[in-house]
Amino acid sequence: MLDRRYLLKRTGALAAAAAIAGVPAISRGVSSVSAQDTEFDVWTTYTDPIRTDLMETIGGAFGDANGVKFAHRGWQLEELGNTLPRSVDSNQGPDVSQVNNGESLAGPMARAGQILTLKDFDAEYGWSTRFAPSLLARCSFTADGKTFGEGELWGLPAESEVVGFYYNKKKFSDNGIAIPATFAELEAALGTLKSAGETPIVFGNLDKWPAIHIYGAIQGTNTTREYLDGLIYRRGDADFTDPSITASAAKLAEWKEAGYLLDGFDGISADDAQALFIGGGGAILMQGSWAAGAIRDGLGGDSGFFLMPAASTDVKVLHVGGVGIPYSITKNADDPALAAKFIDTLVSEDSFSKFIDAGQLPLGTVSEDKITADTVTGDLYTAWNAALADDAIGHYLDWAAPQFYDVLTGALQELLGGKATPDEFAAKLQEFYAASFS
């Protein structure tokens, strides 16, 4: 059990005082607490130095401007998902927290009353008019918290996310490899790198979630928008019996058997894999947009980025990603209006500039004047803008059902470990997914 500080919340006392005075406990737009001794707590999945510094810079300025003491805590994704609901129920949760999308966490917490709808704050700040509906759908549930992908906002991200390939330009050049334009060219490049004694893909799966990304990226090459949206948003008859599920599992297992993935990947964390790549330990790193700043700073001009190529140039790939983990207001928040103001600060133009300066991908389209050609971040922003304009941003498959993250990551470990066939992998996912509807 982690040793966590006890966070004293004053909501009950404030509500009682307000009731005695005959005024509402929460007044939107104006802080309802005497802020001088109030701690404003934010929990995120930011554990790396770049994003931690970014959050503490933005949050510290927000705290100073609003007379509260800003406190940030970063967690590993799985750790936060396991801890947050219990902490909120015991009144030890933060004012604002990242809450993973869909049924992985947001849906269950919305239905349990542990996070607040942002409907009224959305009307005040106009978030729904500022960002693409296809992105905000990933943060939306109906008022009862039962239907994902429509209805009201229950969280708002500060970042966009897309998963792709960071590559070492020198290793590509030394081996006569161009950026692949098709999936077949990608596989040919992996074979060339393996034959040259290079590690083709630096991949670490100790944290378990990286396997979701590499599998989802392959599956995104042979799926459709209708199917993938149906699977995640639970529309129509989409389920895990689709042929793309088994075919993608077979291809991932094939990559592993061909030696395209880093040896010993089960014992290597995503952070360690990233460090190995920056240190020249492989030609390609499959990772999300959040790694761009660290790779820019570590590998410099030798680093580039490209998205998963399609089977042919006239076929659309649905890339893993969408939005960063949204920020939600928990029921523990002393002042929901102040919490909403903080969330709006995260999506302000000033914060967006800070995200870009740090090499991160802010929510929405990146303006052309922020893109520097022939840099890893320039590659990333250009690829993101094109994919967003083409409605080619897919999903993370663990959003599909409550507790599905554990099932999916476990099934992928079995697949990569040779303990399950592609058919057995798909059957395990389908069995859990189908049961989640009852």
Secondary structure, 3 states (H helix, E strand, C coil): CCCCCCCCCCHHHHHHHHHHHCCCCCCCCCCCCCHHHCEEEEEECCCCHHHHHHHHHHHHHHHHHHCCEEEEEECCHHHHHHHHHHHHHCCCCCCEEECCCHHHCHHHHHHCCCECCCHHHHHHHCHHHHCCHHHHHHHEECCCCCCECCCEECCECCEEEEEEEEEEHHHHHHCCCCCCCCHHHHHHHHHHHHHCCCCCEECCCCCCHHHHHHHHHHHCCCCCHHHHHHHHHCCCCCCCCCHHHHHHHHHHHHHHHCCCECCCHHHCCHHHHHHHHHCCCCCEEEEEHHHHHHHHHHHHHHEEEECCCCCCCCCCCCECEEECCCEEEECCCCCHHHHHHHHHHHCCHHHHHHHHHCCCCECCCCCHHHCCCCCHHHHHHHHHHHHHHCCCECCCHHHHCCCHHHHHHHHHHHHHCCCCCHHHHHHHHHHHHHHCCC
